[in-house]
Amino acid sequence: MLRLLEGTGSAVQRLRVRVRGSVQGVGFRPFVYGLAQRYELGGFVTNDAEGVLIEVEGMALPRFLAALGDEAPPLARIDAIETASALTTGERVFRIARSRGGVIKTRVAADNATCDACLADLFDPASRFYRYPFVNCTHCGPRYTITGRLPYDRANTSMRAFAVCEACARDYADPDNRRFHAEPIACPRCGPRLSHSIDQIVERIRVGGIVALKGLGGFHLVCDARNEAAVATLRRRKQRDAKPFAVMVASPASAEAVAEASGAVRALLASRERPIALLRSRRVLAPSVAPGLAHLGVMLPYTPLHHLLFHEAAGAPADWDQRTATTDLVLVATSANPGGEPLVIDDRDAERRLGGIADLIVTHDRPIVVRADDSVTFMVDGAPAFLRRARGHVPCPIVLPREVPSLLAVGALLKNTVTVTRGREAFVSQHVGDLDNAEAVRFFEETIAHLLSILDVDPVGIAHDLHPDFASTRFAEAFGRPTVAVQHHHAHVAAIAAEHRIDGPILGLVLDGFGRGSDGGSWGGELLLADGAQFRRLGHLQPLALPGGDAAAREPWRMAAAALHALQRNDEIPSRYRGRPQAPRLAAMLARDLYPATTSAGRLFDAAAGLLGICDVQHYEGQAAMQLEALVASPAVLADGWSVKDGVLDLTPLLESLAMPGVDRVAGAELFHGTFAAALADWAERAARTTGISTVALGGGCFLNRVLTEALVAALRARGLAPLLARALPPNDGGISLGQVWVAASALVGGRSSQEAN
């Protein structure tokens, strides 16, 4: 905490000041230098393994300390300022000293969008940075994705290969210049270069071509989002049948032309992190961009290269202002990861893996050290939440309720992230993805190695999922540290508890597609009471058969058939799904109860979509649920549409209503969402009365459904309960590793294993 000196500051004093937090690579040392000049102080400032160390001497130390906390650079995040008296030396000159090593306790900042001052340079013909695609300063540009190790100095980044020219050296050494000690500083004379010109790139896009474009954390595949032939070609070449593409537009004004953007959403789009934001589509782009969905992923330019593309497309006007600029160009900008493999970051790898997709591959000679996809956000209950957390936010830590041992958590199989703890900080990695191929597993291992290295952490334990066949579990068991197996849904609740700094019992409603239960079964619609390393299963959704195992998750018609079987209407299955050759045999096996059961809420969504004829086969995970949600304008509640007995939430009456012949799809989707939310609120209220706990964590991938989430949150509050949503991490498996580490910390400290309480 900041401690101001007593007195008026009339006597010469010397202080040693330690600043902890995200204070390297954000212009903090030049900021301190400027303050020292302002207050006529001597001493030094340096980066070291713990953050920033300052020794300062003079008569205005109270004012210096106040300004240190109040006026910090925009990208800085100060966790603590600690002061101690030191012996005066008579030093009158203030200097920036060479960085020091040691056991690392600081961190590097996340990558940030190009600032307004650099954009002014980019479009100023008098600037030496005019139309230079790599302009940056201490307040913007690449950070985490170019950093190999700490402390954050040029020699420890991928900029070490670029010797600065005289002009950049002057800027770097000038305390009055915003590029003073900007480690990625570069200009056309001394910095990275593109493989192709801006006009060549735009021309290829204009004629319907597909371009692989190297960016901050990897390659994008881009094309004209208004050109249906180009988008359809990209789908065919990338073998991505229906999953929606994100688009990039020139400015907030351009965003309004393609989607509905409120004031809060416009602020989110224009934030320095520049995430993709899900907005309600105006359906003016090529139909293949986001087929069958109501929302569109939209982002603004976040690198100088992106801005130059739109500037060129508009005819390179002299009066370009990116805040208000408009152009007819809208770019599909999708991650270049063919076949579900990790994002491409290497130039040679791009030629090999993207050569069959892109008509033009645009590279540059600044290596990408860390892969990082674009972050994806959406507005729910009046505030942003994550669908995917990566570029712009990683490696900013989540502060835990208390200090924990140094631990590693390896996440789940799908939407994998990993987490490393250091003191009270939990560092959750960028989105890794699904660990279902060798390249993805290598990326997973690479991410762990880099995070442990850059944080200088040697974990004393490792947390993993309860499922023994996950690649992450096998890695944990071979890591050579004590392990803690954490039940999947327990981890979902614990992640939200950790984020909201709750160190005690909490109710949890967990709705997702699949997680191995402590009884070995398939769970996914759970009501839990979680407390540290232990949890109790208070209830679950009424089980449905899972016809065909994993095939049921890909083909919603199978779950619809399971619902018909539960309604004792097995004989309808062959005729209702006559286009499915497997239907008669599936009906026969259902009649003989030969399939395992699941409590999965994700499969319940699939059953509803299948009964309503909205989606029989999914081309990507969650497609049926997303298309079901897209139909909802106003949720409705079916009276007596559910029952609760012995903790089991039974939605049979709702399914019966959806299975009636001729049900309107829109009316059915609205009835499903409204009734499910009301039923969940009733279920949670009963548990709250029984346990005396009124705080309810809402976790699992189904809470990416905004309609369900907002209806449930309102219903819970109306009953006097306090719902907690995931905000710092996604509610899906992207947040699992944080929950694992929080459970493991409690298990190791308390000497107990992670388990379901009896």
C-alpha positions, -999 to 999 in steps of 0.1 A, spaced: 0 0 0 11 36 -6 24 54 25 29 91 23 57 108 43 48 130 72 56 166 72 59 193 45 88 180 26 111 209 35 140 186 45 160 165 21 151 128 25 158 96 5 133 68 -1 135 34 -16 102 28 -34 90 -6 -47 62 -6 -73 46 -40 -79 22 -50 -107 21 -47 -145 47 -19 -146 72 -31 -172 69 -22 -209 42 4 -202 64 35 -200 67 34 -162 104 42 -160 102 73 -182 71 83 -163 90 81 -130 119 100 -146 95 128 -156 81 130 -121 116 132 -107 125 161 -130 92 178 -121 100 177 -84 138 182 -87 147 149 -72 179 128 -75 182 90 -76 174 62 -101 147 39 -114 152 4 -127 133 -27 -138 140 -58 -118 125 -92 -112 99 -78 -87 87 -49 -108 101 -13 -107 126 -2 -80 131 35 -73 154 54 -51 146 91 -49 161 119 -29 150 155 -24 125 178 -6 92 170 -24 89 133 -18 52 134 -6 42 151 -38 62 126 -58 46 96 -41 11 111 -46 17 116 -83 32 82 -86 -1 66 -77 -24 91 -94 -8 97 -127 5 63 -138 7 55 -175 -25 42 -191 -12 6 -196 2 3 -160 -16 -17 -134 -2 -10 -99 -8 -36 -73 12 -20 -45 36 8 -38 60 1 -8 83 26 7 113 25 31 136 52 43 172 52 30 203 72 38 208 104 19 237 105 -5 235 141 -18 226 127 -53 210 155 -74 207 138 -108 180 113 -116 188 84 -140 173 53 -155 195 25 -144 202 -9 -162 176 -36 -155 184 -61 -128 178 -99 -127 167 -122 -99 137 -143 -90 109 -129 -111 79 -114 -92 67 -90 -118 49 -95 -151 47 -82 -187 17 -62 -200 -8 -75 -225 -7 -64 -261 -27 -33 -268 -42 -15 -297 -24 14 -315 -29 46 -295 -43 78 -310 -9 95 -309 7 67 -330 -23 68 -354 -17 105 -359 19 97 -368 7 69 -391 -13 92 -412 9 123 -410 30 128 -442 55 148 -422 61 120 -397 89 95 -403 63 69 -392 39 78 -421 21 46 -432 46 25 -413 28 -8 -403 48 -12 -371 46 22 -354 42 20 -316 52 37 -284 53 31 -246 15 34 -245 6 8 -272 16 -20 -294 30 -55 -289 40 -67 -255 33 -103 -244 33 -118 -278 69 -106 -285 84 -113 -250 105 -144 -244 115 -137 -208 116 -109 -181 127 -83 -173 109 -66 -203 139 -52 -222 144 -52 -260 171 -80 -257 144 -103 -242 119 -97 -270 117 -106 -307 128 -70 -315 164 -79 -304 173 -86 -341 165 -50 -351 192 -25 -343 177 10 -338 186 38 -362 199 72 -351 164 88 -351 149 59 -330 178 60 -307 173 97 -301 136 91 -293 144 62 -270 169 84 -250 147 115 -249 127 118 -216 103 142 -232 94 118 -260 66 92 -256 89 66 -271 114 71 -243 125 35 -234 99 20 -257 114 -14 -262 96 -22 -296 105 12 -311 111 10 -348 107 30 -380 109 22 -418 147 26 -416 154 1 -389 123 -20 -381 103 -49 -394 91 -50 -429 60 -64 -447 64 -89 -475 39 -71 -496 27 -36 -500 -6 -23 -486 -21 -16 -521 -12 -52 -532 -31 -66 -502 -62 -45 -507 -62 -52 -544 -62 -90 -538 -91 -86 -513 -111 -64 -537 -110 -90 -565 -124 -117 -542 -91 -132 -530 -83 -147 -496 -52 -133 -478 -33 -149 -449 -22 -119 -429 4 -120 -401 -6 -100 -371 2 -97 -334 -5 -132 -321 -7 -151 -353 -21 -151 -388 -56 -141 -399 -74 -153 -430 -91 -123 -444 -115 -117 -473 -142 -93 -484 -172 -99 -460 -196 -85 -486 -185 -110 -513 -205 -142 -509 -183 -161 -534 -151 -151 -515 -166 -161 -481 -180 -194 -495 -146 -202 -510 -129 -195 -476 -154 -219 -460 -147 -246 -485 -109 -243 -484 -108 -240 -446 -133 -269 -443 -154 -248 -420 -190 -256 -430 -211 -233 -408 -192 -219 -378 -195 -181 -379 -167 -158 -390 -158 -126 -372 -155 -94 -392 -133 -63 -389 -146 -28 -397 -128 5 -400 -144 23 -370 -173 24 -345 -193 43 -372 -186 14 -396 -197 -11 -370 -231 5 -368 -236 -2 -405 -233 -39 -400 -247 -45 -365 -265 -28 -336 -240 -13 -312 -252 5 -281 -230 30 -263 -216 4 -239 -208 -19 -268 -191 9 -288 -169 15 -257 -161 -22 -255 -152 -23 -292 -130 8 -289 -112 -3 -257 -75 -6 -258 -79 -45 -257 -99 -44 -290 -118 -77 -285 -143 -92 -309 -177 -83 -296 -209 -102 -304 -235 -77 -317 -270 -82 -332 -265 -85 -369 -282 -62 -394 -278 -90 -420 -262 -68 -446 -231 -90 -452 -226 -121 -472 -250 -148 -459 -221 -173 -453 -205 -150 -427 -227 -161 -398 -254 -185 -412 -285 -189 -391 -274 -167 -363 -287 -134 -349 -254 -121 -337 -222 -112 -355 -186 -110 -341 -173 -75 -348 -139 -60 -341 -121 -28 -348 -85 -25 -362 -59 -29 -335 -26 -28 -354 -12 -1 -377 -14 -26 -406 -52 -31 -400 -57 7 -401 -37 10 -433 -58 -16 -451 -90 4 -445 -72 37 -452 -61 23 -486 -95 9 -493 -110 44 -488 -85 58 -514 -59 70 -488 -76 103 -479 -54 130 -463 -80 137 -436 -84 102 -423 -97 99 -387 -100 63 -375 -126 72 -349 -152 83 -375 -138 69 -408 -161 49 -430 -154 27 -459 -174 0 -478 -147 -26 -470 -156 -51 -443 -132 -79 -437 -138 -114 -426 -109 -118 -401 -108 -154 -389 -79 -172 -371 -57 -191 -394 -59 -225 -378 -68 -251 -404 -83 -283 -393 -88 -272 -357 -50 -270 -352 -34 -241 -333 -31 -206 -347 -3 -203 -374 25 -180 -362 56 -190 -382 63 -177 -418 74 -211 -431 46 -229 -414 22 -204 -430 34 -214 -465 30 -251 -456 -4 -249 -438 -21 -220 -455 -8 -223 -490 -39 -243 -500 -63 -218 -484 -49 -183 -491 -43 -167 -525 -17 -144 -509 4 -149 -478 16 -117 -462 44 -120 -436 67 -97 -418 101 -103 -402 93 -97 -365 89 -132 -350 58 -140 -329 69 -155 -296 35 -163 -281 4 -174 -300 -27 -155 -290 -61 -156 -307 -84 -126 -306 -104 -123 -274 -142 -127 -279 -167 -108 -256 -204 -103 -253 -227 -81 -232 -248 -99 -206 -267 -85 -177 -254 -50 -186 -216 -58 -185 -190 -76 -207 -183 -113 -204 -158 -135 -222 -165 -162 -247 -127 -165 -253 -100 -147 -234 -67 -142 -251 -50 -112 -269 -53 -79 -250 -61 -96 -217 -34 -122 -212 -13 -124 -190 -31 -100 -167 -36 -120 -135 -68 -126 -114 -63 -117 -78 -73 -146 -55 -90 -143 -21 -58 -153 -4 -22 -163 -10 -18 -199 -23 11 -222 -30 27 -221 -65 5 -244 -85 -2 -254 -121 -36 -263 -133 -39 -279 -168 -76 -274 -176 -99 -296 -195 -100 -313 -229 -120 -286 -248 -113 -249 -249 -83 -255 -228 -64 -229 -208 -38 -234 -181 -33 -215 -149 -2 -208 -128 -4 -192 -94 22 -170 -77 12 -156 -43 -23 -142 -46 -21 -140 -84 -36 -165 -108 -22 -162 -143 -46 -178 -168 -31 -185 -202 -45 -174 -235 -70 -197 -252 -52 -229 -262 -82 -248 -277 -93 -284 -280 -66 -309 -272 -78 -334 -298 -47 -334 -321 -10 -336 -318 -4 -299 -328 -28 -287 -301 -11 -308 -275 23 -293 -285 8 -258 -282 -6 -268 -247 29 -279 -236 45 -249 -252 21 -226 -233 28 -242 -199 66 -240 -205 65 -203 -214 41 -193 -186 62 -211 -160 94 -196 -174 82 -160 -177 68 -161 -142 98 -180 -128 75 -204 -110 83 -240 -101 49 -255 -90 46 -276 -59 15 -293 -72 -6 -298 -103 -44 -299 -107 -63 -317 -135 -97 -329 -145 -112 -361 -130 -114 -377 -165 -84 -401 -168 -83 -400 -206 -79 -363 -212 -45 -353 -227 -42 -327 -199 -47 -353 -173 -20 -375 -188 3 -345 -189 -3 -338 -152 3 -374 -141 37 -374 -159 47 -340 -146 65 -352 -115 46 -332 -89 18 -341 -65 -15 -341 -83 -51 -331 -74 -79 -344 -95 -108 -319 -96 -143 -328 -106 -153 -308 -137 -184 -291 -124 -168 -284 -90 -141 -265 -110 -167 -244 -128 -182 -232 -95 -147 -227 -79 -136 -206 -109 -164 -181 -102 -158 -182 -65 -121 -174 -70 -128 -146 -94 -153 -130 -70 -129 -137 -41 -153 -159 -22 -135 -182 2 -163 -202 17 -195 -222 8 -214 -212 -23 -242 -227 -44 -235 -235 -80 -257 -240 -110 -236 -256 -137 -249 -261 -171 -227 -275 -198 -222 -303 -224 -202 -329 -205 -181 -335 -175 -171 -368 -158 -190 -370 -125 -176 -383 -93 -197 -415 -99 -181 -420 -133 -213 -408 -151 -219 -381 -177 -229 -349 -158 -238 -315 -172 -269 -301 -154 -258 -298 -118 -268 -281 -86 -238 -281 -62 -228 -268 -28 -191 -261 -31 -168 -252 -2 -130 -253 -8 -118 -287 -17 -151 -304 -13 -185 -302 -29 -219 -318 -25 -242 -327 -54 -276 -313 -43 -294 -322 -75 -292 -327 -112 -314 -325 -143 -336 -355 -150 -313 -378 -171 -319 -385 -208 -305 -413 -228 -274 -406 -248 -279 -424 -281 -246 -431 -297 -223 -414 -271 -203 -387 -288 -225 -389 -319 -254 -376 -298 -235 -344 -292 -230 -339 -330 -265 -349 -341 -293 -332 -321 -320 -355 -337 -306 -383 -316 -313 -363 -284 -347 -354 -297 -353 -392 -301 -341 -397 -265 -367 -371 -254 -394 -389 -273 -384 -421 -256 -386 -403 -222 -421 -392 -232 -430 -428 -240 -434 -420 -277 -407 -443 -289 -428 -455 -319 -427 -420 -334 -390 -419 -338 -386 -438 -372 -413 -418 -389 -403 -385 -374 -367 -389 -385 -373 -410 -416 -344 -393 -433 -320 -409 -408 -313 -445 -417 -302 -452 -381 -335 -441 -366 -353 -475 -365 -323 -492 -348 -319 -463 -324 -355 -465 -314 -352 -502 -308 -321 -497 -286 -338 -470 -267 -368 -493 -260 -344 -518 -245 -326 -491 -224 -292 -500 -240 -278 -464 -240 -261 -446 -211 -278 -416 -195 -267 -380 -191 -278 -350 -171 -262 -326 -196 -279 -293 -201 -262 -290 -234 -279 -322 -246 -312 -308 -234 -307 -278 -256 -300 -302 -285 -331 -322 -277 -352 -290 -279 -336 -279 -312 -341 -314 -326 -378 -316 -315 -385 -282 -331 -367 -292 -364 -342 -263 -360 -310 -283 -363 -306 -321 -368 -269 -322 -374 -243 -298 -359 -213 -286 -379 -197 -270 -349 -201 -272 -311 -231 -254 -298 -247 -247 -332 -281 -261 -323 -283 -241 -291 -271 -209 -308 -297 -213 -336 -323 -220 -310 -314 -188 -291 -313 -168 -323 -351 -173 -327 -360 -158 -293 -375 -123 -291 -394 -127 -258 -390 -157 -235 -422 -173 -223 -429 -196 -193 -450 -228 -195 -472 -231 -164 -464 -263 -146 -436 -269 -171 -413 -286 -146 -412 -304 -113 -386 -309 -86 -384 -341 -65 -355 -352 -43 -332 -326 -60 -340 -337 -95 -353 -311 -119 -376 -327 -144 -386 -308 -175 -408 -335 -190 -439 -313 -194 -418 -287 -213 -404 -314 -236 -440 -328 -241 -450 -293 -253 -421 -290 -277 -428 -325 -291 -464 -316 -301 -470 -317 -339 -469 -284 -357 -453 -264 -329 -440 -230 -342 -402 -229 -340 -401 -193 -326 -428 -200 -300 -411 -232 -291 -377 -216 -287 -392 -188 -265 -411 -213 -244 -379 -234 -239 -357 -205 -228 -383 -189 -205 -395 -221 -189 -359 -235 -184 -349 -202 -167 -379 -202 -144 -373 -238 -135 -337 -233 -127 -346 -203 -104 -371 -224 -86 -346 -252 -82 -319 -229 -68 -344 -211 -44 -353 -245 -29 -316 -253 -23 -310 -218 -8 -338 -224 17 -323 -258 26 -287 -247 30 -291 -211 41 -268 -199 13 -281 -173 -11 -251 -167 -34 -253 -188 -66 -225 -191 -91 -236 -197 -127 -210 -217 -146 -207 -238 -177 -209 -232 -214 -247 -229 -215 -243 -195 -198 -229 -181 -230 -266 -181 -239 -275 -145 -232 -313 -151 -233 -312 -179 -208 -286 -161 -185 -305 -128 -183 -338 -144 -177 -323 -166 -149 -304 -137 -133 -336 -117 -131 -356 -146 -117 -329 -153 -91 -328 -117 -79 -366 -116 -77 -363 -145 -52 -338 -126 -31 -308 -146 -43 -274 -132 -55 -263 -147 -88 -226 -145 -98 -216 -146 -134 -181 -153 -149 -166 -119 -159 -129 -123 -158 -129 -156 -177 -154 -174 -199 -181 -194 -181 -172 -225 -203 -142 -247 -201 -119 -217 -207 -123 -209 -170 -119 -245 -157 -81 -242 -150 -87 -213 -125 -113 -234 -107 -90 -264 -106 -62 -243 -91 -85 -228 -64 -98 -262 -54 -62 -277 -54 -50 -248 -32 -76 -256 -7 -69 -293 -9 -32 -290 -4 -34 -264 24 -61 -283 42 -45 -317 37 -77 -330 20 -83 -343 -14 -107 -328 -38 -138 -349 -36 -176 -350 -33 -187 -347 3 -209 -375 17 
